[in-house]
Amino acid sequence: MPDGLFIFFAALTLGAALLLVLSRNAVTSAMGMILALVGVAADFFLLDAYFLGVLQVLVYAGAVMVLFLFIIMLLDTEDPTGAYPWKTAALGLATFFLLAAGVLWLFHWSGAVAAVKAGATPPELSTNPAEFTTAAKSFGRLLYTKYLLPLEIAGFLLLVALVGVVSLSKDNPESNA
Amino acid sequence: MENTSLAHHLILAGLLFVLGLTGVLLRRNLLVVYMCLELMLAAATLALVAFSRFNRTMDGAVLVFFVITVAAAEVAVGLALIVALFRKRGTVQSDALTSLRD
């Protein structure tokens, strides 16, 4: 039987994700998404990845979802009227359960992860910064040595995205962009 | 934290991914489809962190750092595209956007 906190946050995450997929109101979907992302961040905390958990809440549940909510309210997408599409929802849930059965089989019964299963709990945390530690220092060490080029590319990507968004959202009628 | 094996976290990540995939297939509102895509990314990062933790290596966690960066950039550009689309066509329902089909 897994840890109680894990069960709680897993249920929270899956329930919120279900709300995201099934709700017809886009704002309700966004709220479900925020809750699901916070649940994922909580699972990061349970896995001792504190830095990533904080980053997830700050960047995803904070900045990205605020952007989403802004756009949803800016576009003011009207709620679809008429009966709830039960047929589509049932089809979707059937798809989900089929794929979920596949996931359970793959990770639980197929024995594919049995080799790692020998340690039913995560290994002891080490203090060696070359291994998995809770310190942000071990992130920095890898980011500026082994992953220096990807870091530079990620920074450049952010710059390109910034310029792209500005040019996309600029409203110039003569170029008809 | 006592009794969670790698399989538990992988199952959670897998279910989350499948839920996001179902949403992408099912929904018509482009904004919700986009949120479901983000959900699939989050599920993938969850699996990465779990593998990273159980294999005592930092590389997966660093990869998650890059995934979050790329996702933030991607959301900004994607939402700008959706806004541009809405300006031109006045809708974000994917079944109303069929001008390439007919």
Interface residues (C-beta under 8 A of the other chain):
Chain A: M1 P2 D3 L5 F6 A10 T13 L14 A17 L18 L20 V21 A26 S29 A30 M33 A36 L37 V40 D43 F44 L46 L47 D48 A49 F51 L52 L55 Q56 V59 Y60 A63 V64 L67 F68 I71 I72 L74 L75 T77 T88 A89 L91 G92 L93 T95 F96 L99 A100 V103 L104 L106 F107 H108 V113 V116 K117 G119 A120 T121 P122 P123 S126 A130 E131 F132 T133 S138 F139 L142 L143 K146 Y147 P150 L151 A154 L157 L158 V160 A161 L162 G164 V165 L168 S169 D171
Chain B: M1 E2 N3 T4 S5 L6 A7 H8 H9 L10 I11 L12 G14 L15 L16 F17 V18 L19 G20 L21 T22 G23 L25 L26 R27 N29 L31 V32 Y34 M35 C36 E38 L39 A42 A43 T45 L46 V49 A50 S52 R53 F54 N55 R56 T57 M58 D59 A61 V62 V64 F65 F66 I68 T69 V70 A71 A72 A73 E74 V75 A76 V77 L79 A80 L81 I82 V83 A84 F86 R87 V92 Q93
